[in-house]
Amino acid sequence: MKKTFIFIPYAAVIVISLFSLFFMYRASSHDSLIMDEMAHIPAGYGYMHFLDYRLNPEHPPLVKAISALPLLFLNLNFPVSNDFWQKDVNGQWVGGAQFIFESGNDADKIIFWSRIGPMILTILLVLFIYFWAANLIGRWWGLAPAFMFAFSPTVLAHGHYVTTDVGAAFGIFAASYFFIKYLESPSRKNFWLAGVFLGIAELLKFSAVLLFPFFIFLTFLKAYKEAKSSETLIKNTYSFFIKFIKLISKLTIIVLIAFIVVYFFYFIFTFNYPVERQVSDTKFLLSSFAGGPTASGETCNLTRCFAEADIVMADNVFLRPISEYLLGVLMVMQRSSAGNSGYFMGEVSSSGWISYFPVTYIAKETLPTLILIITGLVLALARMARGVYNRERKRIRHYLQTNFAEFSMASFVVFYWIYSIKSPLNIGVRHILPTLPFIYILSISSIKKWAINKGSYGNSNFIKSFFSSTARNVFQAGKVFLIIAVLAWLFIETASASPYFLSYYNTLAGGTREGYKIATDSNYDWGQDLKRLEEFVEKNNIKKIAVDYFGGDSLTYRLGEKFAPWWSARNDPREEGIEWLAVSVNTLNQATAKPHQGFERKQEDEYLWLKSARSLPLLLSEPPKPDFIAGTSIFIYHLKKS
């Protein structure tokens, strides 16, 4: 009986994972090809089938390679004779369109099988979260953070796409676990696992580079808590210094192991990438990086020196895998510093907003999850304040000795959020997804301390002791029931949002239907609704529709001759006898929102004629209300004949 009882939480996390997988599968079967998948799918196929890295070097290979694995068994036609492969530099977008939609392949089959790998990776992360949480807070309590992650709309949205965001969360979480485990329990096994998973993290997304300074910080903390306490400052400093040097030397070897893992995969995936082609591609892609490589006699600043060194390494048969990895890092640095045109809270900008990630996270997280997070944070702060008030503060060293893993998680969350908030690249809350597992574990850990507060109920009087104990148990049971009720609310909220997880916004933010007013792009409209537009056109027997579509899918493949490509400057489609117009809401937001911080936009791109057709003020800074919506993100207008 006891063994069966112990087995129940493990069975429960399997059930949670299966439900999560079902939600992702259902969403995947309805969603069109999103923007980034158009580049990632052909790139992954190129890595796996041709061992050639010429496509999509700005992202590391592992998620794309995992996604491409099932495609190797489908007998697909990959048009290697076309210009995107033979002549173009990083012809990923054209390559995606031609491979998926224009080469006689079954596009929906390619999309379906490509998404299997990311969905499995998401489920593995759910199980990993439970495994670590169970070790920290217990088998039963560990179910809660796994549940919160498995049924987060943001996770379910990005968990079924061929993108690197859930991969980044998996890599960072796993690498952090094994490194912290090594620091707490040094062994040869943990040492090697820490190095291997650090390498895997770097192969999943370049944002994992942030693990290097984070691990140095953890090494510093470990040395501090293990340094021998002494009455003299000199002896304390010496003890800390010796510990730190030893740990840093071990970290250096762990980083070397990670480097070998990264090198191995890049060596495989660049094996058939012609050296001369890699050199010319690298030169072109870095030509505008930080002003480009220096001319002879010019002073070489740090970024330019890296660019020049990368080009030199690309021409070396042994160093070119390193060159390709460094090229990706440099391209990410370039894009992050340049920003990206985006919409947020009625404005459009390319320089970003400080409030972007806090606001979008609060708006897109479910209310029950926010309640748990806020409750956990308030309880943690209350405990800290109570300790200060009662003058019972524990020494920092003692705290780290008993709560090292949790303190490490909290440190990473703060570090990663500060980095994200400062970044001008505001195109989706998905970029802070790697912090969600840590936030959920920390929240439930704090709530557990409140719910299972044993307190002091001892009493010499048996009757008083009995009633005190009973009251305590009833009160604790009530707390646990309340937590379960909030988690049930989370499940219902998520189920009701299915399959529109990408566009999900909570009720306080206006709900999914009004969420586009806060932020779009990968928060709301990534091109996932084109198949739903196809269904609308068929259902309403529309002969011709003008379409201004933002996304990765193919209008020709979905609509054939029933559509005309459109954009604002082409003016009213009624002038060409077309009464129907479909526009992606991301495009409408960027066309109608107020320009921010010097953002320039041509008047012809502002859909002023559509506002006039709807008798709306031309200064209206939001899209005209549609007559119909395909899914959540494609606004459809029936323009009556004038």
C-alpha positions in Angstrom: 0.0 0.0 0.0 2.8 2.4 0.9 4.6 1.7 -2.4 1.4 2.3 -4.3 1.0 5.7 -2.5 4.5 6.7 -3.4 3.9 5.8 -7.0 0.8 8.1 -7.3 2.7 11.4 -7.8 4.9 9.8 -10.5 1.7 8.6 -12.3 0.2 12.1 -11.8 3.1 13.8 -13.6 2.8 11.4 -16.5 -0.9 12.3 -16.8 -0.1 16.0 -16.6 2.5 15.5 -19.4 0.0 13.6 -21.6 -2.6 16.3 -21.2 0.0 19.0 -22.0 1.0 17.0 -25.1 -2.6 16.7 -26.2 -3.1 20.5 -26.0 0.0 21.1 -28.0 -1.0 18.5 -30.6 -4.4 20.0 -31.0 -3.0 23.5 -31.4 -0.4 22.3 -33.9 -3.0 20.6 -36.1 -4.9 23.9 -36.5 -2.0 26.3 -36.7 -0.4 27.4 -40.0 3.4 27.7 -40.4 4.5 30.6 -38.3 7.1 33.2 -39.3 10.3 31.7 -37.7 9.5 28.1 -38.8 9.8 29.1 -42.4 13.6 29.5 -41.8 14.1 26.9 -39.1 12.6 23.9 -40.9 14.7 24.1 -44.1 17.8 24.9 -42.1 17.3 21.9 -39.9 16.8 19.6 -42.9 20.0 21.1 -44.4 22.0 20.2 -41.2 20.6 16.7 -40.9 20.4 15.6 -44.5 23.3 17.4 -46.1 25.5 18.2 -43.1 25.6 21.8 -44.4 25.1 24.9 -42.2 24.6 27.5 -44.8 21.0 28.3 -43.7 20.0 30.2 -40.5 23.4 30.5 -38.8 22.0 33.1 -36.3 20.5 30.3 -34.2 22.3 27.2 -32.9 21.4 23.9 -34.5 20.0 21.5 -31.9 16.2 22.3 -31.9 16.2 22.6 -35.7 18.1 19.3 -36.0 15.7 17.5 -33.7 12.8 18.9 -35.6 14.3 17.7 -38.9 14.9 14.1 -37.7 11.4 12.7 -38.7 11.7 14.5 -42.1 14.6 12.2 -43.1 12.1 9.4 -43.4 9.6 11.2 -45.6 11.4 11.1 -49.0 11.1 14.8 -49.5 12.2 16.9 -52.4 14.7 19.6 -51.3 15.5 21.9 -54.2 19.3 22.1 -53.9 19.7 23.4 -57.5 17.8 26.6 -56.7 19.5 29.9 -56.1 18.7 30.0 -52.3 21.1 27.1 -51.9 23.5 27.7 -54.7 24.0 31.5 -54.7 22.1 33.3 -52.0 23.7 34.1 -48.7 21.5 32.6 -45.9 18.6 32.2 -48.3 16.5 30.8 -45.5 13.2 32.5 -46.2 13.1 31.7 -49.9 14.4 28.3 -49.1 11.6 27.6 -46.6 8.9 28.7 -49.1 10.4 26.6 -51.9 11.1 23.5 -49.8 7.8 23.4 -47.9 5.3 24.7 -50.4 6.8 24.8 -54.0 8.6 21.5 -54.5 5.7 19.0 -54.7 5.9 18.1 -51.0 3.0 17.8 -48.6 3.4 21.0 -46.6 1.1 20.0 -43.8 3.0 16.7 -43.4 6.3 18.6 -43.1 4.9 21.0 -40.6 3.3 18.3 -38.5 6.4 16.1 -38.3 8.7 19.0 -37.7 6.8 20.0 -34.6 7.0 16.6 -33.0 10.5 17.1 -31.7 9.8 20.5 -30.0 6.7 19.0 -28.3 8.7 16.1 -26.9 11.4 18.5 -25.7 8.7 20.5 -23.9 7.4 17.3 -22.2 10.9 16.4 -21.2 11.2 19.8 -19.5 8.0 19.3 -17.6 9.3 16.0 -16.3 12.7 17.6 -15.5 10.9 20.4 -13.6 9.1 17.8 -11.5 12.3 15.9 -10.9 14.1 18.9 -9.5 11.1 20.3 -7.6 10.4 16.9 -6.0 14.0 16.8 -4.7 13.6 20.3 -3.3 10.1 20.4 -1.9 8.8 16.8 -2.0 7.1 14.4 -4.4 3.6 15.8 -4.0 4.5 19.5 -3.9 6.7 19.0 -6.9 3.6 18.4 -9.0 2.5 22.0 -8.7 5.4 23.8 -10.6 5.3 21.0 -13.2 1.6 21.5 -13.5 2.0 25.3 -13.8 4.6 24.9 -16.6 2.7 22.2 -18.4 -0.5 24.2 -18.7 1.0 27.7 -19.2 -0.5 29.1 -22.4 2.9 30.6 -23.3 4.6 27.2 -22.9 1.8 25.4 -24.9 2.1 28.0 -27.6 5.8 27.9 -28.2 6.2 24.3 -27.2 4.7 23.1 -30.4 6.6 25.4 -32.8 10.0 24.8 -34.4 11.6 27.7 -32.5 14.4 27.9 -29.9 12.5 29.3 -26.9 11.4 26.2 -25.1 14.7 24.7 -26.1 16.5 27.6 -24.3 14.3 26.9 -21.2 15.3 23.2 -21.3 19.0 23.9 -21.8 19.3 26.6 -19.2 17.2 24.6 -16.6 19.1 21.3 -17.2 22.6 23.0 -17.2 21.7 24.9 -14.0 20.6 21.7 -12.3 23.7 19.7 -13.1 26.1 22.6 -12.2 24.4 23.3 -8.9 24.2 19.6 -8.2 28.0 19.4 -8.9 28.6 22.3 -6.5 26.6 20.7 -3.8 27.7 17.1 -4.4 31.1 17.1 -6.2 31.6 13.9 -8.1 33.1 12.8 -11.4 29.6 12.0 -12.7 28.2 15.3 -11.8 31.3 17.1 -13.1 30.9 15.6 -16.6 27.1 16.0 -16.7 27.6 19.7 -15.8 29.9 20.1 -18.8 27.8 18.1 -21.2 24.6 19.9 -20.4 26.2 23.3 -20.5 27.3 22.4 -24.0 23.8 21.2 -24.9 22.4 24.5 -23.5 24.7 26.5 -25.8 23.5 24.4 -28.8 19.8 25.2 -28.0 19.9 29.0 -27.9 22.6 31.7 -27.8 21.0 33.3 -24.8 22.5 30.4 -22.8 25.7 32.4 -23.1 24.4 34.1 -20.0 25.1 30.9 -18.1 28.8 31.6 -18.1 28.7 34.8 -15.9 25.9 33.1 -13.8 28.0 30.1 -13.1 30.9 32.3 -12.1 28.6 34.0 -9.6 27.5 30.6 -8.2 31.1 29.6 -7.9 31.7 32.8 -5.9 28.8 32.0 -3.6 30.0 28.4 -3.2 33.4 29.5 -2.2 32.0 32.0 0.2 29.8 29.6 2.0 32.5 27.0 2.3 35.3 29.3 3.4 36.4 28.6 6.9 35.2 31.2 9.4 37.9 32.9 11.4 38.2 35.8 13.8 40.5 37.7 11.5 39.6 39.2 8.1 42.9 38.1 6.6 42.3 34.4 7.3 38.7 34.7 6.1 39.9 36.2 2.8 42.6 33.7 2.3 40.3 30.8 2.9 37.8 32.2 0.5 40.4 32.9 -2.1 41.8 29.3 -2.0 38.3 27.9 -2.4 37.4 30.2 -5.2 40.5 29.4 -7.2 39.9 25.7 -6.9 36.3 26.0 -8.0 37.1 28.4 -10.8 39.7 25.9 -12.1 37.0 23.2 -12.1 34.5 25.5 -13.8 37.1 26.2 -16.5 37.3 22.5 -17.3 33.5 22.2 -17.3 33.4 25.0 -19.9 36.0 23.2 -21.9 33.8 20.1 -21.9 30.9 22.2 -23.0 33.1 23.6 -25.8 33.9 20.1 -27.0 30.2 19.2 -27.1 29.5 22.4 -29.1 32.5 21.8 -31.4 31.4 18.2 -32.1 27.9 19.2 -33.3 29.1 22.1 -35.4 31.8 19.9 -36.9 29.2 17.4 -38.0 26.8 20.0 -39.3 29.4 21.9 -41.3 31.1 18.8 -42.6 29.8 19.3 -46.2 29.6 23.1 -46.1 32.3 24.1 -48.6 35.1 26.0 -47.0 35.2 28.7 -49.7 31.4 29.1 -49.4 31.5 29.4 -45.6 34.3 32.1 -45.9 32.3 34.2 -48.4 29.0 33.8 -46.5 30.8 34.9 -43.2 32.4 37.9 -44.9 29.0 39.0 -46.2 27.1 38.5 -43.0 29.7 40.3 -40.9 30.2 43.1 -43.4 27.9 45.5 -41.5 28.7 44.2 -38.0 30.0 47.1 -35.9 31.1 48.9 -39.1 32.5 45.8 -40.7 36.0 44.3 -40.5 38.7 46.9 -40.4 40.7 48.0 -43.4 44.5 47.8 -43.4 46.0 50.2 -40.9 42.7 51.0 -39.0 42.3 50.6 -35.3 40.5 47.3 -34.5 37.9 47.6 -31.7 36.7 44.6 -29.9 33.7 43.7 -32.0 35.5 44.4 -35.3 38.4 42.2 -34.1 36.0 39.4 -33.4 34.5 39.8 -36.9 37.9 39.6 -38.5 39.0 36.7 -36.4 35.8 34.8 -37.3 36.5 35.3 -41.0 40.0 34.0 -40.6 38.8 30.9 -38.6 36.2 30.1 -41.3 39.1 29.5 -43.7 40.6 26.9 -41.4 39.4 23.3 -41.7 39.8 22.7 -37.9 38.6 26.1 -36.7 35.6 26.6 -39.0 33.1 24.9 -36.6 34.1 27.5 -34.0 33.8 30.2 -36.6 30.2 29.1 -37.4 29.3 29.2 -33.7 30.9 32.6 -33.2 29.1 33.9 -36.4 25.8 33.1 -34.8 26.7 34.8 -31.5 27.8 37.9 -33.4 24.6 38.0 -35.5 22.5 37.8 -32.3 24.5 40.6 -30.8 24.0 42.7 -33.9 20.3 42.1 -33.9 19.8 42.7 -30.2 21.7 46.0 -30.3 19.7 47.2 -33.4 16.3 46.3 -32.0 13.3 45.3 -34.0 10.2 47.2 -35.1 7.4 46.2 -32.8 4.0 47.3 -31.3 3.3 47.8 -27.7 0.4 49.5 -25.9 -0.7 51.8 -28.8 2.8 52.7 -29.9 5.2 51.3 -32.5 8.9 51.6 -32.1 12.2 49.9 -33.0 14.0 50.9 -29.8 12.0 49.0 -27.2 10.3 49.8 -23.9 11.5 49.3 -20.4 8.0 48.2 -19.3 7.6 45.7 -22.2 8.5 42.4 -20.5 6.8 43.1 -17.1 3.6 44.3 -18.7 3.4 41.5 -21.3 4.2 38.8 -18.8 1.6 40.0 -16.3 -0.9 40.3 -19.2 -0.2 36.9 -20.7 0.2 34.8 -17.6 -3.0 33.2 -16.3 -4.7 34.8 -13.3 -4.4 31.7 -11.1 -0.7 31.4 -11.8 -0.2 35.1 -11.0 -2.1 34.5 -7.8 0.3 31.7 -6.8 3.4 33.7 -7.8 2.3 36.9 -6.0 1.3 34.9 -2.9 4.6 33.1 -2.9 6.5 36.3 -3.2 4.5 38.1 -0.5 5.0 35.2 1.9 8.7 35.1 1.2 9.0 38.9 1.8 6.9 38.6 5.0 9.2 35.9 6.3 12.2 38.0 5.6 10.6 41.0 7.3 9.6 38.9 10.3 13.1 37.7 10.7 14.5 41.2 10.7 11.8 42.4 13.1 12.5 39.6 15.5 16.2 40.0 15.1 16.5 36.4 14.0 18.3 36.9 10.7 20.4 33.9 9.8 23.9 34.4 8.7 24.3 34.6 4.9 26.7 31.6 4.9 24.2 29.5 6.9 21.4 30.5 4.6 23.4 29.5 1.5 24.3 26.2 3.1 20.6 25.3 3.5 19.0 27.0 0.5 21.7 27.2 -2.1 19.6 25.8 -5.0 16.6 28.1 -4.3 18.9 31.1 -3.9 20.6 30.2 -7.2 17.2 30.1 -9.0 16.1 33.4 -7.6 19.5 35.0 -8.6 19.1 33.7 -12.2 15.6 35.0 -12.5 16.7 38.5 -11.4 19.8 38.4 -13.6 17.9 37.2 -16.7 15.0 39.7 -16.2 17.4 42.6 -15.9 19.1 41.6 -19.1 15.8 41.2 -20.9 14.3 44.5 -19.7 17.4 46.4 -20.9 17.3 44.7 -24.4 15.6 46.7 -27.2 14.5 43.5 -28.8 10.9 43.5 -27.7 9.2 41.0 -30.0 7.7 38.5 -27.5 7.3 37.4 -23.9 8.8 34.1 -25.1 12.2 35.6 -24.5 11.8 35.3 -20.7 10.4 31.8 -21.0 13.7 30.2 -19.5 12.9 31.9 -16.2 9.4 30.3 -15.8 10.5 27.0 -14.4 12.5 28.7 -11.7 9.7 31.2 -10.9 7.1 28.4 -10.5 9.4 26.3 -8.2 10.2 29.2 -6.0 6.6 30.3 -5.7 5.4 26.8 -4.7 8.3 26.4 -2.3 7.4 29.6 -0.5 3.7 28.6 -0.4 4.5 25.2 1.0 6.3 26.8 4.0 3.1 28.7 4.7 0.7 25.8 4.1 2.7 23.3 6.1 3.6 25.6 9.0 3.9 23.2 12.0 4.2 25.9 14.5 4.1 25.1 18.2 0.9 23.5 19.4 2.4 21.6 22.4 0.3 21.7 25.6 0.5 19.8 28.9 -3.3 19.5 28.9 -4.3 16.5 26.7 -7.7 17.9 25.6 -6.3 21.3 24.7 -3.4 19.6 22.8 -5.9 17.4 20.9 -8.1 20.3 19.8 -5.1 22.4 18.9 -3.6 19.6 16.8 -7.0 18.9 15.1 -7.5 22.6 14.3 -4.0 22.8 12.9 -4.6 19.8 10.6 -7.9 21.1 9.4 -6.4 24.6 8.8 -3.5 23.1 6.8 -5.9 20.8 4.8 -7.9 24.0 4.0 -4.7 25.7 2.7 -3.8 22.7 0.5 -7.4 22.5 -0.8 -7.2 26.2 -1.7 -4.0 25.6 -3.7 -5.5 22.7 -5.5 -8.6 24.8 -6.4 -6.3 27.5 -7.9 -4.5 24.9 -9.9 -7.8 23.5 -11.1 -8.8 27.0 -12.2 -5.5 27.2 -14.1 -6.4 24.0 -16.0 -9.9 25.3 -16.8 -8.5 28.6 -18.0 -6.0 26.9 -20.2 -8.5 24.4 -21.6 -10.9 27.3 -22.5 -8.0 29.1 -24.4 -7.3 26.0 -26.5 -6.2 26.0 -29.3 -5.4 29.8 -29.4 -2.5 29.6 -27.0 -0.3 32.0 -28.8 -2.9 34.8 -28.6 -3.8 34.2 -25.0 -4.2 37.2 -22.7 -5.8 37.0 -19.3 -9.1 38.7 -18.3 -7.4 41.7 -16.6 -5.7 42.4 -19.9 -8.9 42.3 -21.9 -8.9 38.6 -22.7 -7.7 36.9 -25.9 -10.0 38.8 -28.2 -8.7 42.2 -27.0 -5.1 41.2 -26.3 -3.8 42.5 -29.6 -4.2 46.0 -28.1 -1.3 45.3 -25.7 1.3 43.5 -27.9 1.3 41.4 -31.1 4.1 39.8 -33.0 4.9 36.4 -31.3 2.7 37.4 -28.4 -0.4 37.3 -30.6 0.1 37.2 -34.3 2.8 35.1 -35.8 1.0 34.0 -38.9 -0.7 31.0 -37.2 -4.2 31.6 -38.6 -3.8 31.3 -42.4 -5.4 27.8 -42.4 -8.4 29.3 -40.6 -8.6 32.0 -43.2 -8.6 29.3 -45.8 -11.6 27.7 -44.1 -13.4 31.0 -43.9 -13.0 31.6 -47.6 -14.3 28.2 -48.4 -17.2 28.3 -46.0 -18.4 31.7 -47.3 -17.8 30.8 -51.0 -15.6 33.9 -51.5 -14.3 34.2 -55.0 -11.6 36.7 -54.4 -10.1 38.2 -51.3 -7.3 40.8 -50.8 -4.8 39.5 -48.2 -2.1 41.4 -46.3 -0.6 38.5 -44.4 2.2 38.5 -41.7 3.5 35.0 -41.3 5.5 32.1 -42.7 2.7 30.1 -44.5 2.0 30.3 -48.2 -1.0 32.3 -49.5 -0.7 30.5 -52.9 -0.7 27.1 -51.3 -3.7 27.8 -49.1 -5.9 30.0 -51.3 -4.7 29.4 -54.9 -6.3 31.9 -57.2 -8.8 33.1 -54.6 -6.5 35.8 -53.2 -4.8 38.9 -54.3 -1.6 40.0 -52.4 -2.3 43.3 -50.8 -0.8 46.1 -48.7 -1.9 49.5 -47.6 -0.2 51.5 -50.4 -2.2 49.5 -53.0 -5.3 51.3 -51.7 -8.9 50.2 -51.7 -9.4 46.7 -53.3 -12.9 47.7 -54.4 -11.2 49.7 -57.1 -10.2 46.3 -58.6 -13.6 44.7 -57.9 -12.6 42.9 -54.7 -15.0 43.3 -51.7 -13.2 41.3 -49.1 -10.0 42.3 -47.3 -8.0 40.2 -44.8 -5.1 41.8 -42.8 -2.9 40.4 -40.1 -3.5 42.4 -36.9 0.3 42.7 -36.3 0.5 44.6 -39.7 -2.6 46.7 -38.8 -1.1 47.6 -35.4 2.2 48.7 -36.9 0.3 50.7 -39.5 -2.1 52.5 -37.2 -0.3 52.9 -33.8 1.4 56.1 -32.8 5.1 56.3 -33.8 7.4 56.3 -30.8 10.9 57.7 -30.3 11.7 58.8 -33.8 10.0 55.8 -35.5 9.3 56.8 -39.1 6.4 55.5 -41.2 5.1 56.6 -44.6 1.5 57.9 -44.7 0.7 55.5 -47.6 1.4 52.6 -45.2 -1.1 53.6 -42.6 -4.3 52.1 -44.0 -5.9 55.5 -44.0 -8.3 54.5 -46.8 -9.6 51.6 -44.7 -10.4 54.1 -41.9 -12.1 56.3 -44.4 -14.1 53.4 -45.7 -15.3 52.7 -42.1 -16.0 56.5 -41.5 -13.4 56.6 -38.7 -11.1 59.4 -37.8 -7.8 59.2 -39.7 -5.9 59.9 -36.4 -7.4 56.7 -34.8 -4.4 54.9 -33.4 -5.9 51.4 -33.5 -7.1 49.0 -36.2 -10.7 49.4 -37.4 -13.0 46.8 -36.0 -13.3 43.8 -38.3 -16.5 42.2 -39.6 -15.0 38.7 -39.0 -11.8 37.3 -37.5 -10.0 34.2 -38.8 -8.8 32.5 -35.6 -7.7 35.5 -33.5 -5.1 37.3 -35.6 -6.4 37.9 -39.1 -9.0 40.7 -39.4 -11.5 40.3 -42.2 -13.4 43.3 -43.7 -16.4 43.0 -46.0 -16.1 46.2 -48.1 -19.5 47.0 -49.5 -19.7 48.3 -53.0 -19.8 52.1 -53.1 
